[in-house]
């Protein structure tokens, strides 16, 4: 049995995505532990609470508050109840425009997802704009921060896992495959053929879209790659200037600190 941690964890950051819920336990502003669990919209606060208690108890963590960002409204309300009623801690729910982290220079600001806002704002705390943030997850999103630090919009396209699942479910003979870099672009069996199409196909799509976005600026643009599958491309993604594995968790922690200062 693991010995309880001596770390004093003050914050549990919760990023609810379409495929995974990413949890980060922060101690003194530092990420002490990260977990990923499946996003299941029909799970209740009680079910998630039982699982979360196991994770926290195993490490000996007792967070004092939770900050929550979500792209699934049904799970947002369940996790808000989980924090307040089951864990008995303060819960802060981040919603678009609350607080206003950066100007949203788009047609409909209310449509911009919390994940995209946090990605962009956090990148802006670390790098000089203009910026492009690629988040490689269930969907692949490109988010653009202009030279003045304003959010300009971006691109949304299906992610690798959706592509792999579509091939498996919409064809009679193609198998489900694990997404990884194949030995070469030319696949010598069905699995490697699929892997080549997914890996190199998405890689070159990301590269091409990056070129198009950068062409709309008259100055150098810094590109940051993040998201659960971003590291899959690390060997070949020479168009990315930086890889930030925990950009959203880090951003939620910084936003929590910002709110603490405003109290």
C-alpha positions in Angstrom: 0.0 0.0 0.0 1.3 3.5 -0.9 2.3 5.6 2.0 0.1 8.8 2.4 1.7 11.8 0.8 3.2 14.5 3.1 2.2 17.2 0.5 -0.5 19.6 1.5 -2.7 19.8 -1.6 -4.7 23.0 -1.7 -6.4 22.7 -5.2 -8.0 20.1 -7.4 -8.1 21.3 -11.0 -10.7 19.5 -13.2 -10.7 19.7 -17.0 -13.7 17.9 -18.3 -13.2 17.0 -22.0 -15.2 15.0 -24.5 -13.2 11.8 -24.0 -11.3 12.3 -20.7 -11.6 14.2 -17.5 -8.1 15.3 -16.5 -7.5 16.0 -12.8 -4.6 17.8 -11.3 -3.7 18.0 -7.6 -1.8 21.2 -6.9 0.4 21.8 -3.8 1.7 25.4 -3.4 1.2 26.1 -7.1 3.0 23.0 -8.3 1.3 20.0 -9.9 1.7 17.1 -7.4 -0.3 14.4 -9.3 -2.3 14.0 -12.5 -5.0 11.5 -13.3 -7.1 10.9 -16.4 -10.5 9.2 -16.2 -13.2 8.6 -18.8 -15.8 11.2 -19.5 -19.2 9.4 -19.2 -22.1 11.9 -19.4 -24.5 9.5 -17.7 -22.3 9.0 -14.6 -23.6 10.7 -11.5 -21.8 12.8 -8.9 -22.0 9.8 -6.5 -20.3 7.5 -9.0 -17.5 10.0 -9.8 -17.2 10.8 -6.1 -16.5 7.2 -5.2 -13.8 7.0 -7.8 -12.3 10.4 -6.8 -12.2 9.4 -3.1 -10.1 6.4 -4.0 -7.6 8.4 -6.0 -7.3 11.1 -3.4 -7.2 8.7 -0.4 -4.5 6.6 -2.1 -2.2 9.7 -2.2 -3.3 11.1 1.1 -4.6 14.3 -0.5 -7.3 16.5 0.9 -7.8 19.5 -1.4 -9.3 22.6 0.1 -11.1 23.7 -3.1 -11.8 22.7 -6.7 -11.7 24.7 -9.9 -13.6 23.3 -12.8 -13.7 23.9 -16.6 -15.9 21.8 -18.8 -17.1 21.3 -22.4 -19.9 18.9 -21.2 -22.7 20.8 -19.4 -24.2 17.6 -17.9 -20.9 16.7 -16.2 -20.2 20.2 -15.2 -23.2 20.2 -12.9 -22.4 16.7 -11.5 -18.8 17.7 -10.7 -19.9 20.9 -9.1 -22.2 18.9 -6.8 -19.5 16.4 -6.2 -17.2 19.1 -4.9 -19.7 20.9 -2.8 -21.8 18.1 -1.4 -19.5 15.0 -1.4 -16.1 16.5 -0.8 -17.4 19.4 1.1 -15.0 22.0 -0.5 -15.4 25.3 -2.3 -16.0 24.9 -6.0 -15.1 27.5 -8.6 -16.6 27.0 -12.0 -14.9 28.7 -14.9 -17.3 29.8 -17.7 -16.6 31.9 -20.8 -16.1 35.5 -19.9 -16.1 34.8 -16.2 -13.6 36.2 -15.4 -12.7 37.9 -18.6 -9.2 36.5 -19.2 -8.5 38.0 -22.6 -10.5 39.9 -25.2 -12.5 37.6 -27.5 -12.3 39.2 -30.9 -14.7 36.9 -32.6 -18.2 37.1 -34.0 -19.9 35.2 -31.1 -17.8 35.3 -27.9 -20.3 33.1 -26.1 -19.5 30.2 -28.5 -15.8 30.0 -27.5 -15.3 27.0 -25.3 -13.7 27.3 -21.9 -10.9 24.9 -22.9 -9.9 27.2 -25.8 -10.0 30.3 -23.7 -7.8 28.6 -21.0 -5.3 27.3 -23.5 -4.9 30.7 -25.1 -4.7 32.7 -21.9 -2.2 30.3 -20.3 0.0 30.3 -23.4 -0.1 34.1 -23.3 1.2 34.1 -19.7 4.3 32.2 -21.0 5.0 33.4 -24.5 5.0 36.6 -26.4 2.1 36.9 -29.0 1.1 36.4 -31.7 0.5 32.7 -30.8 -1.1 29.6 -32.2 -2.1 26.9 -29.7 -2.8 23.4 -31.1 -4.8 21.2 -28.8 -4.7 17.6 -30.0 -7.6 15.7 -28.4 -11.0 14.3 -29.4 -11.2 17.3 -31.6 -8.1 19.2 -32.8 -8.3 22.9 -32.2 -6.1 25.7 -33.4 -6.5 28.9 -31.3 -5.0 32.2 -32.4 -3.9 35.0 -30.1 -3.1 38.2 -31.9 -0.2 40.5 -31.4 -2.2 42.6 -28.9 -3.1 39.6 -26.8 -6.6 39.2 -28.1 -8.3 35.9 -29.0 -8.8 35.9 -32.8 -10.5 32.5 -33.3 -9.0 29.5 -35.1 -9.8 26.1 -36.6 -11.7 23.0 -35.4 -11.4 19.6 -37.0 -11.9 15.9 -36.0 -9.2 14.3 -33.9 -7.2 11.1 -34.5 -9.3 9.0 -32.3 -12.5 10.0 -34.1 -10.8 9.2 -37.4 -9.7 5.8 -36.1 -13.1 5.0 -34.7 -14.8 6.0 -37.9 -12.6 3.6 -39.9 -13.5 0.8 -37.5 -17.2 1.4 -37.2 -18.0 2.4 -40.8 -16.0 -0.4 -42.6 -16.5 -4.2 -42.7 -12.9 -5.4 -42.4 -10.7 -2.7 -41.0 -9.6 -3.3 -37.4 -9.5 -0.8 -34.5 -5.9 0.3 -34.0 -3.9 2.0 -31.3 -2.6 5.4 -32.5 1.1 5.5 -32.8 3.9 6.3 -35.2 4.3 3.5 -37.8 7.7 2.1 -38.8 7.4 3.9 -42.2 5.0 5.8 -44.3 4.5 2.7 -46.5 2.5 0.2 -44.4 3.2 -3.4 -45.0 0.1 -4.7 -43.3 -3.4 -3.4 -42.6 -2.7 -2.1 -39.1 0.4 -0.2 -40.2 -1.5 1.2 -43.3 -4.1 2.6 -41.0 -1.5 3.9 -38.5 0.4 5.6 -41.4 -2.8 7.3 -42.6 -3.8 8.5 -39.2 -0.3 9.5 -38.0 1.2 11.0 -41.2 -2.1 12.2 -42.5 -2.9 14.3 -39.4 0.7 15.4 -39.1 0.8 16.9 -42.5 -2.7 18.4 -42.0 -1.5 20.1 -38.9 1.7 21.3 -40.7 -0.3 22.7 -43.6 -2.9 24.5 -41.4 0.0 26.0 -39.4 1.5 27.4 -42.6 -1.8 28.9 -43.6 -2.4 30.5 -40.2 1.1 31.9 -40.0 0.7 33.4 -43.4 -2.0 35.7 -42.1 0.5 37.5 -39.9 3.3 39.9 -40.9 5.5 38.8 -38.0 6.9 35.6 -36.5 4.3 33.5 -34.7 5.0 31.1 -31.8 3.3 27.8 -32.0 2.5 25.7 -28.8 1.2 22.1 -29.0 -0.8 20.6 -26.1 -3.5 18.0 -25.5 -3.5 14.3 -24.7 -2.2 13.2 -28.1 0.2 16.1 -28.8 3.2 14.1 -27.7 2.4 11.4 -30.3 3.7 13.8 -32.9 6.7 15.1 -30.9 9.3 13.3 -33.1 8.1 14.8 -36.3 6.2 18.0 -35.4 9.0 20.4 -36.3 6.5 23.1 -36.9 5.8 23.3 -33.1 8.0 25.6 -31.1 6.9 24.3 -27.7 5.1 21.2 -26.2 3.1 21.9 -23.1 1.5 18.7 -21.8 -0.4 20.2 -18.9 -1.4 23.6 -20.4 -5.0 23.6 -19.3 -4.3 22.2 -15.8 -1.6 24.8 -15.4 -4.0 27.5 -16.6 -6.7 26.5 -14.2 -4.2 26.7 -11.3 -3.1 30.2 -12.4 -6.8 31.3 -12.7 -7.5 30.0 -9.2 -4.5 32.0 -7.9 -5.9 35.1 -9.8 -9.3 34.6 -8.1 -7.6 34.2 -4.7 -5.9 37.6 -5.2 -9.3 39.2 -6.0 -11.0 38.0 -2.8 
